[in-house]
């Protein structure tokens, strides 16, 4: 069972920004390239109101270092 729950993309992006990620560039309505000093760039491709499910949350966490308590 996953430790992750669904969350709105806006909340996930805010959590990523709190742990050191910043928007490097924004393209179109949903694609944002995020940068962090300790990780390779990550493309965050969700609209603010989108619901991000547990499986996708786990994938985002693997690439970004996000933890459930960061939300």
Protein Blocks (a to p, Z undefined) as FASTA:
>chain_A
ZZbdcddfklmmmmmmmnopacfbdehjklccdddfkbccddddbdfklccdfklmmmmm
mmnopafklZZ
